[in-house]
Amino acid sequence: MRILKHQHLYQLTFMPRLFPVNCYLIEERDSLTLVDAAMTSSAAAILSAAETIGKPIRKIVLSHAHADHIGALDKLKEALPYAEVFMSETEWKLLSGAFTLKANDPPIKGGFPKNIKTKPNDFLLEGDRIDSLEVIAALGHSPGMLAFFDHRNGALIAGDSFQLRGGMAVAGDIRWRFPFPAWGTWNKELSITSAQKLTDLEPKLLAVGHGDLLHHPVPNMQQAIQRAKKGLHFNA
């Protein structure tokens, strides 16, 4: 595992050279918030990183419920019974098998584990706050995906709304050196709309599920959006 730090944010990267999967520890005054839970095998390393920082993980927030973002949740909850868990209601319904597609919706894509036992303490809506993080609805890659914006330093944790591995891209826009986020994207049009919404926040740092941290990301985000629009002949 590789750890990169920027101010209040720690990026934890598993398999950084092969198939990078990121989760994040956000430092608050007396505790840590974990954003995403990486893979099933990641729990011990996440707990070790928190121990090194020297603060307890009190909250776990999930951008979405694909297996590489929620895999270690049960093991983490077992080790941290006091930690509160938060996600969108839509993503919980996908996990529990209660999600129903509308008539014109594209099919669900990506891997959603069927054996997650941990239930969220509460569901998140846009505008909610988890300590320093503001919740932003970022639908597209999955039907209920969330992003998180830290107003202290302008850091945007965007889940899979963008990827940096294999080349900067909006979710759904294939980069053949790393096509997996695109292959797992549910609704490309919504992804573009959400990407523009996140860009309008003018983040100073972009932190994604797959790829390195990107400082001063807005020009790159705008370029990725334009490429994605051209690929879909987007007219919105």
BELGI-V226192 format. One line per field, one symbol per residue. phi: phi as a letter, one per 40 degrees, with the letter a starting at -180 (. if undefined). psi: psi as a letter, one per 40 degrees, with the letter a starting at -180 (. if undefined). A space follows every 10 residues. Layout:
phi = ???
psi = ???
This chain:
phi = .bbbbbfcbb cbbbfccbac bbbbbbcbdb abbcbgbfbd ccdccccccc cccgbccbbb bbcabcccbb dcdccccccb ccccbbaccc ccccccgbcb ccdbccccbg cbcbbccccc caccbdgcbb fccccbcbci dbcbcbbbbc ccbgcbcbfb cbbbcghcac dhccbccacc ccccccaccc ccccccdccc cfccabbbca hccbcfcddc cccccccccc cbfcbc
psi = hihhhhbehh hhhhfddcgh hiihhhhade iihhhiebid eedddddddd dddfiihdih ihdieideee dedddddddg dehihiiidd dddddeeehh iideiiihii hhiefhdhii diiiiheihg behhhhhfic didfiiihhh edeehhhebf diidheihii hehhheeged dddehdhddd ddddddddde efiehhhidh iiihigeddd dddddddddd defhe.
